[in-house]
């Protein structure tokens, strides 16, 4: 691979500049690694202090670095590298930048770092970044970006400034890493922590979190809230007769039907094998939720056809109200559960309301 054109045309005085650039890159990368590996704030502070000492030792060993080695580092680095002048205008990018963003060097030359399309949300960080560079010579953070093809990407951006001996800023060096897949995996893990794997409905954890917030709002606005505990009647027979695979499909269909029967601001969660809990919010009177409860009963009892097999289940639903039956979500779920068993004892496929 040939040296980058920017490096070939600036041989004079290049070694010193690239040495400083390498120091900046080393400091940025080691700081990022310390942040990722640190277990707590104390260990993080110790790591950053060690990085500063390492950078100082590195400075003493790189003053005679040759331009060819600097060019090789620039060209082969896995991180995208942007070099800007003292005014923040781009003077060079490496091939990794093009691979990550889709933009070639001549498409970004002379553009301000703040105006780069690929770093579309940089303006919001520009002032704190500028302050950090003035105080600490470097800044790093996660930022939203956009590939040339329009795809949204997540970037880890680190910016360092390279100063002359008199302290005057000569260049800025920015490193970008594509962390889109890492972010997607994090989002998936967070989603899985709060949702049921089969139905993709909220699980008990997310239901509890939402209903605690809803209870707070209900208390503030003097409203009521209903918790409906739903247990499917006849599902065990379906599972035993046709197997778990068909049973899972029936569960998924019933879950989607019940979800479609509630209102936009309500929550339906799966809390057990064939058990669901619905949180019905914003009620002025307990009777306000009656139409929703009736729709839920009808949704659960409608016939289901899977692979040519017609099955039918129904639902026993127990209902408890805030504030009549409790002030905490755990209490309301227990009261609704008890009411659901009353529905079961009465033959199922009906509503039962908690006693005060």
VEXPA-336839 format. One record per atom (N, C-alpha, C, O): residue in three letters; x, y, z negated. Coordinates in steps of 0.2 Angstrom, whole numbers, plus 5000, padded with zeros to 4 digits. Each point is the difference from the previous one (the first is absolute). Layout:
ALAXYZ...
# end
This chain:
UNK500449945000UNK499650065000UNK500450065000UNK500550014996UNK499450045008UNK500450065001UNK499850054994UNK499550004998UNK501050045000UNK499850054995UNK499550045002UNK499950025006UNK499750014989UNK499450045002UNK500350065003UNK500550034999UNK499150005006UNK500250065004UNK500150064995UNK500550045002UNK499249974993UNK500150054995UNK500750004997UNK500350054999UNK499949885000UNK500649994997UNK500650015005UNK500550034998UNK499449955008UNK500550015005UNK500250075002UNK500550025001UNK499050024999UNK500150075002UNK500250054994UNK500150065001UNK500049914993UNK500250044994UNK500649974997UNK500049994994UNK500549995010UNK500649964997UNK500350054995UNK500349984995UNK499850095007UNK500450044996UNK499650014993UNK499450025000UNK501049974995UNK499750014993UNK499549944998UNK499750014995UNK500249945009UNK499549954999UNK500149964994UNK499549984996UNK501150005003UNK500249954995UNK499850034993UNK499749964996UNK500450105003UNK499850034993UNK499350004999UNK499749984995UNK499950045011UNK499350014999UNK499749934999UNK499549994996UNK500749965008UNK499749935000UNK500249974993UNK499649964997UNK501050065000UNK500249974994UNK499550024995UNK499749974995UNK500150105005UNK499550034995UNK499349975002UNK499749984995UNK500250005011UNK499349975001UNK500049934997UNK499549984997UNK501149985004UNK500049944997UNK499950004992UNK499749964997UNK500650095000UNK499950004993UNK499350024998UNK499749974996UNK500050075008UNK499350014999UNK499549945001UNK499649994996UNK500649975009UNK499649945002UNK500149954994UNK499549974998UNK501150035000UNK500249954994UNK499650024994UNK499749964997UNK500350105002UNK499750034994UNK499249995000UNK499749974995UNK500050045011UNK499349995001UNK499849934999UNK499549984997UNK500949975007UNK499849935000UNK500149974993UNK499649964997UNK501050064999UNK500049974994UNK499550034995UNK499849964995UNK500050105005UNK499550034996UNK499349965001UNK499749994996UNK500250005011UNK499449965001UNK500049934997UNK499549984997UNK501149995004UNK500049934997UNK499950014992UNK499749954998UNK500650104999UNK499950004993UNK499350014998UNK499849974995UNK499950075009UNK499350024998UNK499649935001UNK499549994996UNK500649975009UNK499649945001UNK500249954995UNK499549964998UNK501150035000UNK500249954995UNK499950024993UNK500149964996UNK499950105002UNK499950024993UNK499449984997UNK499550005003UNK500649974991UNK499549974996UNK499650064996UNK499449994999UNK501050064999UNK499650054996UNK500450065001UNK500550005003UNK499350064994UNK500350065001UNK500750014998UNK500450035003UNK499849934991UNK500650014997UNK500549965005UNK500550035002UNK499349915001UNK500549975004UNK500150045007UNK500550005003UNK498950034999UNK500050045006UNK500550064999UNK500450015005UNK499650024989UNK500550064999UNK500749975000UNK500450045003UNK499749914994UNK500749975000UNK500249985007UNK500650015002UNK498949965002UNK500249995007UNK500250065004UNK500550005004UNK499150054995UNK500150065004UNK500750034998UNK500350035005UNK499849974989UNK500750034998UNK500649965003UNK500550035002UNK499449904998UNK500549965003UNK500150015007UNK500550005003UNK498950025001UNK500050015007UNK500450075001UNK500450005005UNK499550054991UNK500450065001UNK500749994999UNK500450035004UNK499849934991UNK500749984999UNK500349975006UNK500650015003UNK499049945000UNK500249965006UNK500150055006UNK500549995004UNK499050054997UNK500150055005UNK500650045000UNK500350025005UNK499950004989UNK500650044999UNK500649965002UNK500550035003UNK499549914995UNK500649965002UNK500049995007UNK500650005003UNK498849995000UNK500049995007UNK500350065004UNK500349995005UNK499550074992UNK500250065004UNK500850005001UNK500350025005UNK500049954989UNK500850015001UNK500249955005UNK500650005002UNK499049955000UNK500349955004UNK499850015007UNK500349965005UNK499350094997UNK499750005007UNK500250065003UNK499850025006UNK500750024991UNK500250075004UNK500349985006UNK500150055004UNK500249894997UNK500449995006UNK499649955005UNK500449975004UNK499050034995UNK499649955004UNK500150025008UNK499950065001UNK500149895003UNK500150025007UNK499350015003UNK499549974998UNK500550075008UNK499450015003UNK499649945003UNK499449995000UNK501049965002UNK499749945003UNK499749964995UNK499449975002UNK500850034992UNK499749964995UNK499350044998UNK499549964999UNK500650105000UNK499450044999UNK499449995005UNK499449994999UNK500950015008UNK499549995005UNK499749935000UNK499449995001UNK501049964997UNK499749934999UNK499550004995UNK499449975001UNK500750064993UNK499550004994UNK499450035003UNK499449984998UNK500750085005UNK499450045002UNK499549965005UNK499450005000UNK501049965005UNK499649965005UNK499749944997UNK499549985003UNK500949994993UNK499749934998UNK499650004993UNK499849954998UNK500150114999UNK499650004994UNK499349985001UNK499750015005UNK500149954990UNK499349975001UNK499550064998UNK499450005002UNK500850054994UNK499550054999UNK500150055005UNK500550015003UNK498950024999UNK500050065004UNK500450064997UNK499950024995UNK500550015009UNK500450064998UNK499950065004UNK500050005006UNK499850054991UNK499950075003UNK500550044997UNK500150014994UNK500350035011UNK500550054998UNK499750075002UNK499850005006UNK500150044989UNK499850075002UNK500550054998UNK500449994996UNK499550075007UNK500550054999UNK499850044993UNK499549984997UNK500950075002UNK499950044993UNK499350035000UNK499750014995UNK499950005011UNK499450035000UNK499449945001UNK499450025000UNK500849924999UNK499549955000UNK499849975007UNK499549975001UNK500950055004UNK499849985007UNK500449945002UNK500649994999UNK499149965004UNK500349945002UNK500550005005UNK499950045005UNK500749944993UNK500550005005UNK500249925003UNK500350005005UNK499549954991UNK500149935002UNK499649964996UNK499850014994UNK500049935010UNK499749944996UNK500349945003UNK500350005005UNK499749954991UNK500349945002UNK499549955003UNK499450025001UNK500849925002UNK499549955003UNK499549984995UNK499549985002UNK500750014992UNK499549974995UNK499450054999UNK499449984999UNK500750085002UNK499550054999UNK499549995006UNK499450004999UNK500949995007UNK499649995006UNK499649934999UNK499450005002UNK500949954996UNK499749944999UNK499450014995UNK499449975001UNK500750064993UNK499550014995UNK499450055002UNK499449984999UNK500850075005UNK499550055002UNK499750005007UNK499550035001UNK500949945003UNK499850005007UNK500350075004UNK499950005006UNK500350054990UNK500350065003UNK500749995002UNK500449984996UNK499850045010UNK500750005002UNK500350074997UNK499750054998UNK501049955003UNK500450064997UNK499850065004UNK499950064997UNK500049945009UNK499850065004UNK499350034999UNK499850055002UNK499849914995UNK499350024998UNK500050044994UNK499550034998UNK501049964998UNK500050034993UNK500550064999UNK500050034995UNK500549975010UNK500550054999UNK499850075000UNK499550025003UNK500850024992UNK499850074999UNK499450014996UNK499850054998UNK499849895001UNK499450014996UNK500250014992UNK500549974998UNK499150064999UNK500150014992UNK499849934997UNK499549975002UNK500850024993UNK499849934996UNK499350014998UNK499649955000UNK500250114998UNK499350014997UNK499549995006UNK499449984998UNK500850035008UNK499550005006UNK500049935003UNK499649995005UNK500849964993UNK500149945004UNK499349965000UNK499749994994UNK500049995011UNK499449975001UNK500049934996UNK499549984997UNK501149995003UNK500049934997UNK499950014992UNK499849954997UNK500550105000UNK499950014993UNK499450054999UNK500150064998UNK499349925003UNK499450045001UNK499850034994UNK499650055000UNK500649934994UNK499850024994UNK500550044996UNK500050014994UNK500650005009UNK500650034996UNK499850074998UNK500350024994UNK499350025009UNK499950074998UNK499750004992UNK500250054997UNK499549905001UNK499750004993UNK500649994995UNK499950024995UNK500649955008UNK500649994995UNK500650055001UNK500549994997UNK499450055008UNK500650045002UNK500250054994UNK500650004999UNK499050034998UNK500250044994UNK500449974995UNK500650014998UNK499149934999UNK500449964995UNK500649975003UNK500550004996UNK499549985010UNK500649975003UNK500650065000UNK500549984999UNK499350085004UNK500450055000UNK500350024993UNK500650015000UNK499049994995UNK500350024994UNK500449944997UNK500650024997UNK499349925004UNK500449944998UNK500750005004UNK500549994997UNK499550035009UNK500650005004UNK500450064997UNK500649995000UNK499150074998UNK500450054998UNK500349994993UNK500650024998UNK499149944998UNK500249984993UNK500549945000UNK500450004996UNK499449955008UNK500349934999UNK500349985007UNK500349945000UNK499750095005UNK500349985006UNK499649955004UNK500249985005UNK499349994992UNK499649945003UNK499350004998UNK499850024994UNK499849955010UNK499349994998UNK499749935003UNK500349995006UNK499349984991UNK499749945003UNK499349984998UNK499850034995UNK499849945009UNK499349994999UNK499749965005UNK500349995006UNK499149994993UNK499649965005UNK499550055003UNK499750044997UNK500349955010UNK499650055004UNK499649975005UNK500349955003UNK499250074999UNK499649985006UNK500350025007UNK500250065000UNK499849905005UNK500350025006UNK499649975006UNK499549964999UNK500650065007UNK499749985006UNK500449985005UNK500550045002UNK499549895001UNK500449985005UNK499850045006UNK499450035001UNK501049975004UNK499950035007UNK499349975003UNK499750045003UNK500249904996UNK499449975003UNK499450024996UNK499449975002UNK500650074993UNK499450024996UNK499949964993UNK499650014996UNK500849935004UNK499949964994UNK500250034993UNK500650035000UNK499049974995UNK500250034994UNK500649954997UNK499949945000UNK500650094997UNK500549964997UNK500250034993UNK499950064999UNK500349904997UNK500350034993UNK500750005000UNK500449955002UNK499950104996UNK500750015000UNK500350024993UNK499750034996UNK500949945003UNK500450024995UNK500550055002UNK500549995005UNK499550084993UNK500450055003UNK500550024994UNK499850024995UNK500849995007UNK500550024996UNK500450065003UNK500349995006UNK499850074991UNK500350055004UNK500650024995UNK499950014994UNK500750005009UNK500650034996UNK500250065004UNK500050005006UNK500450054991UNK500350055003UNK500749995000UNK500349984994UNK500150045011UNK500750005000UNK500350075000UNK499850045005UNK500649974990UNK500250074999UNK500850015002UNK500349954999UNK499950115003UNK500750015001UNK500350014993UNK499750004995UNK501050015005UNK500350014993UNK499850064996UNK500050004994UNK499850055010UNK499750064997UNK499349994997UNK499750054998UNK500049905003UNK499349994998UNK499550015006UNK499449994999UNK500850045006UNK499550025006UNK499849935003UNK500449965002UNK498950044999UNK499749945003UNK500250005008UNK500050055003UNK500349894999UNK500249995007UNK499549965003UNK499850015006UNK499949934991UNK499549965003UNK499649974995UNK500150004994UNK499349975009UNK499649964996UNK500049935003UNK500049995006UNK500049964990UNK500049935002UNK499349974997UNK500050004994UNK499649975010UNK499449974998UNK500049935002UNK500249985006UNK499649974990UNK500049935001UNK499249985000UNK499750024995UNK500149945009UNK499349985000UNK500049925001UNK500449975004UNK499250004992UNK499949935000UNK499249995001UNK499650034997UNK500349925007UNK499349985001UNK499749954995UNK500349954999UNK499350084996UNK499749954995UNK499349995001UNK499749984995UNK500150025011UNK499349995001UNK499849934998UNK499449994997UNK500949965005UNK499849934998UNK500149994992UNK499649964997UNK500950075000UNK500050004993UNK499450034997UNK499749974995UNK500150095007UNK499450034998UNK499349965001UNK499649994996UNK500449975010UNK499449965001UNK500049944995UNK499549984998UNK501149995001UNK500049954995UNK499850024993UNK499649974997UNK500650095001UNK499850034994UNK499350014999UNK499649984995UNK500150055011UNK499350015000UNK499649935000UNK499450004997UNK500849955006UNK499749945000UNK500049974993UNK499549974998UNK501150034999UNK500049984993UNK499550034995UNK499749974996UNK500350105005UNK499650044996UNK499249985001UNK499649994996UNK500350005011UNK499349985002UNK499849934997UNK499549994997UNK501049965003UNK499949944997UNK499950004993UNK499649964997UNK500750085000UNK500050014992UNK499350024998UNK499849994994UNK499850045011UNK499350034998UNK499549975004UNK499450034999UNK500749925005UNK499549975004UNK500049935000UNK500549974999UNK498950005002UNK499949935000UNK500249975007UNK499950035005UNK500549924995UNK500449975006UNK499449985005UNK500150015006UNK499449954992UNK499549985004UNK499650055003UNK499950005007UNK499850044989UNK499450045003UNK500350075001UNK499750045004UNK500949984994UNK500350075000UNK499650054997UNK500150065001UNK499549924994UNK499650044996UNK500550024994UNK500549974999UNK499350094998UNK500450024994UNK500049944995UNK499549964999UNK501050034997UNK500049954994UNK499850034994UNK499850065000UNK500249904994UNK499850034994UNK500450064998UNK499850054997UNK500949955004UNK500450054999UNK499850075003UNK499950054996UNK500049955010UNK499850065004UNK499350024998UNK499850064999UNK499749895000UNK499450024997UNK500050034994UNK499650054999UNK500849934996UNK500050034994UNK500350075000UNK499750044997UNK500849975007UNK500350075001UNK499550045003UNK499950064998UNK499749925007UNK499550055003UNK499450014995UNK499850065000UNK500049894997UNK499450014995UNK500250044994UNK499650044998UNK501049965000UNK500250054995UNK500050075002UNK499850044996UNK500449975010UNK500050075003UNK499250025001UNK499950054998UNK499749905004UNK499350015001UNK499750024994UNK499550044999UNK500649924995UNK499750024994UNK500250074997UNK499650034998UNK501049995003UNK500250064999UNK499650065003UNK499850054997UNK500149945010UNK499650045004UNK499350004997UNK499750055000UNK500049894999UNK499350004998UNK499950034993UNK499550044999UNK501049964997UNK500050034993UNK500050085001UNK499650034997UNK500849995008UNK500150075001UNK499350035003UNK499850054998UNK499949915007UNK499550035004UNK499349974997UNK499550015003UNK500549964991UNK499449974997UNK499649965004UNK499450005001UNK501049955003UNK499749955004UNK500049934997UNK500449994995UNK499349975008UNK500049934998UNK500449955005UNK500150035006UNK500149924992UNK500449955005UNK499849934998UNK499849984994UNK500149985011UNK499849935000UNK500549955001UNK500450015005UNK499749944991UNK500549945002UNK499549945001UNK499749984996UNK500449995010UNK499649955002UNK500549945001UNK500450005004UNK499549944992UNK500449945000UNK499649955004UNK499449994999UNK500949995006UNK499749965006UNK500349935000UNK500649995000UNK499049964999UNK500249935000UNK499649965005UNK499450015000UNK500949965005UNK499749975006UNK499649934997UNK500449964997UNK499050035005UNK499649944999UNK500149955005UNK499950025006UNK500349924993UNK500049955005UNK500750005004UNK500149965004UNK500450084994UNK500650005004UNK500449934998UNK500349985005UNK499750004989UNK500449934999UNK499749955004UNK500449965002UNK499050034999UNK499749955005UNK500350015007UNK500249955003UNK499850114999UNK500350015007UNK500849985000UNK500249975005UNK500150054990UNK500749985000UNK500149934999UNK500549975004UNK499249994992UNK500049934999UNK499849965007UNK500349955001UNK499250085002UNK499749965006UNK500450015006UNK500149965004UNK500250104997UNK500350025007UNK500850014999UNK500350025005UNK500049994989UNK500750014999UNK500150074999UNK499650055001UNK501049964996UNK500250074998UNK500150055006UNK499950064999UNK500349915006UNK500250055006UNK499350035002UNK500050065001UNK499549905000UNK499350035002UNK499850044994UNK499750055001UNK500449934993UNK499850044994UNK500350075000UNK499750044998UNK500949965004UNK500450065000UNK499750055005UNK499950064999UNK499949915007UNK499750045005UNK499350034998UNK499850065001UNK499849904995UNK499450024997UNK500150054995UNK499650055001UNK500949954995UNK500150054995UNK500250075004UNK499750054998UNK500749945007UNK500250065003UNK499450045003UNK499950065000UNK499649905004UNK499450025003UNK499650044995UNK499750055001UNK500249914993UNK499550034995UNK500350064997UNK499750054999UNK501049955000UNK500350064997UNK499950065005UNK499950064998UNK500249935008UNK499950065005UNK499350025000UNK499950065001UNK499649904999UNK499350025000UNK499850044994UNK499750055000UNK500649924994UNK499850044994UNK500350075000UNK499850054998UNK500949955005UNK500350075000UNK499650045005UNK500050064998UNK499849925007UNK499650045005UNK499350034997UNK499750055002UNK500149914992UNK499450024997UNK500050064995UNK499550034998UNK501149985000UNK500150054995UNK500250075003UNK500150005006UNK499950054990UNK500250075003UNK500750015000UNK500449974998UNK499850095006UNK500750015002UNK500450014993UNK500649985000UNK499150054995UNK500550024994UNK499949944995UNK500450014995UNK499249945006UNK500049944996UNK500649965001UNK500450005005UNK499749954990UNK500649955001UNK499749934999UNK499649994995UNK500649975010UNK499949934999UNK500749964999UNK500450015004UNK499649954991UNK500749974998UNK499849925000UNK499549984997UNK501049985005UNK500049934998UNK500449994994UNK500650014999UNK499149964996UNK500349994993UNK500149924999UNK500349994994UNK499449975010UNK500149934998UNK499849965007UNK499950035005UNK500149904994UNK499849965006UNK499550025004UNK500050025006UNK499449984991UNK499450025003UNK499650064996UNK499450015000UNK501050034997UNK499850054996UNK500250075002UNK500650015002UNK499050044998UNK500150075003UNK499750054995UNK499649984996UNK500750075004UNK499850064995UNK499950065005UNK500550025003UNK498950014996UNK499950075004UNK500050054995UNK499650004995UNK500750065007UNK499950064996UNK499650055004UNK500250025005UNK499250004992UNK499650045004UNK500050074996UNK499850014994UNK500450045009UNK500250074997UNK499550055002UNK499650005005UNK500550064991UNK499650065002UNK499249994999UNK499750035004UNK500149934991UNK499349994999UNK499750064995UNK500350014995UNK499150015006UNK499750054996UNK499649964995UNK499950024994UNK499849925008UNK499649964996UNK500149935002UNK500249985005UNK499749974990UNK500249935001UNK499649975007UNK500349965003UNK499150074997UNK499649975006UNK500350025007UNK499849975005UNK500650084995UNK500350025006UNK500449955004UNK500050005006UNK500249954990UNK500449955003UNK499649945003UNK500349955003UNK499150054995UNK499549945002UNK500149985007UNK500049945002UNK499950115003UNK500049985007UNK500749975002UNK500049955004UNK500650074993UNK500649975002UNK500049934997UNK500249965004UNK499650034990UNK500049934997UNK499549955004UNK500249955001UNK499350085002UNK499549965004UNK500449985007UNK499949945002UNK500450115000UNK500449985007UNK500649954998UNK500149965005UNK500250044990UNK500549964998UNK499749934999UNK500349955003UNK499150044994UNK499749935000UNK499849985007UNK500249945001UNK499650105003UNK499849985007UNK500649985004UNK500049955004UNK500550094995UNK500649985004UNK500349944998UNK500349965004UNK499750024989UNK500349944998UNK499649945002UNK500349945001UNK499050065000UNK499649955001UNK499949985008UNK499649965001UNK500650095003UNK499949995007UNK500449935003UNK500549994998UNK499249975006UNK500349945003UNK500750025003UNK500050055003UNK500449904997UNK500750015003UNK500149945004UNK499949954998UNK500450075008UNK500149955005UNK500850005001UNK500350055002UNK500049894997UNK500749995001UNK500249945004UNK499849944997UNK500550065009UNK500149945004UNK499449965001UNK500049945000UNK499450095001UNK499449975001UNK499749974994UNK499449975001UNK500850044993UNK499749984994UNK499750064997UNK500350054999UNK499149944999UNK499650054997UNK500049994992UNK499849944998UNK500450114998UNK500049994993UNK499650064997UNK500050055003UNK499849944991UNK499750064997UNK500150004992UNK500049954997UNK500250115001UNK500250004993UNK499550064997UNK499750045004UNK500349984990UNK499750064997UNK500450034995UNK500649974998UNK499250084998UNK500450034995UNK499550014994UNK499550025000UNK500949974994UNK499750024994UNK500450064998UNK500650005000UNK499050064998UNK500350064999UNK499850034993UNK499450004999UNK501150014997UNK499950034994UNK500350075000UNK500550025003UNK499150034994UNK500150075000UNK500150034993UNK499649994996UNK500950055004UNK500150054993UNK500150075003UNK500350015005UNK499550034990UNK500150085002UNK500450034995UNK500049994994UNK500450065009UNK500350054996UNK499650064999UNK499750025006UNK500150014989UNK500449994993UNK499549954996UNK500249994994UNK499349995008UNK499549964996UNK500349944997UNK499949984994UNK500549985010UNK500349934997UNK500750004999UNK500349954998UNK500050115002UNK500750004998UNK500450065003UNK499750035005UNK500849994992UNK500450065002UNK500749985004UNK500350045003UNK499849894997UNK500649985003UNK499949955006UNK499549964999UNK500950045006UNK499849955006UNK500049934997UNK499649965003UNK500950024993UNK500049934998UNK499449984996UNK499749955001UNK500050104995UNK499449984997UNK499449995005UNK499649964999UNK500450095005UNK499450005005UNK500149935005UNK499449975001UNK501250015000UNK500049945004UNK499849944996UNK499649965003UNK500650044991UNK499749944995UNK499350005000UNK499749955000UNK500050114999UNK499350004999UNK499649985007UNK499549974999UNK500850055006UNK499749985007UNK500149935001UNK499549975003UNK501050004995UNK500149935000UNK499549964996UNK499749955002UNK500250074992UNK499549974996UNK499350015003UNK499649955000UNK500250105003UNK499450015003UNK499949955006UNK499549985002UNK501150015002UNK500049965006UNK499849934998UNK499749965003UNK500650024991UNK499849934997UNK499349994999UNK499749955000UNK500050114998UNK499250004998UNK499749995007UNK499549975000UNK500750065005UNK499749995007UNK500149935002UNK499549975003UNK501150004996UNK500149935002UNK499549954996UNK499749965003UNK500250054990UNK499549964996UNK499350015003UNK499649964999UNK500350105004UNK499350015002UNK499949975008UNK499550015003UNK501049964999UNK499949965007UNK500550035005UNK500049985006UNK500350084993UNK500550035004UNK499650045006UNK499450005000UNK501050035004UNK499850045006UNK499550054998UNK499550025002UNK500750024992UNK499650054997UNK500550054996UNK500649984999UNK499150084999UNK500350054996UNK499949984993UNK499449984998UNK501150044998UNK499850004992UNK500450064998UNK500650015002UNK499150024993UNK500350074997UNK500249984993UNK499749974996UNK500950065002UNK500349994994UNK499550044994UNK499750055002UNK500349924993UNK499650034994UNK500450054997UNK500649995000UNK499150064997UNK500450054996UNK500449974995UNK500450044996
# end
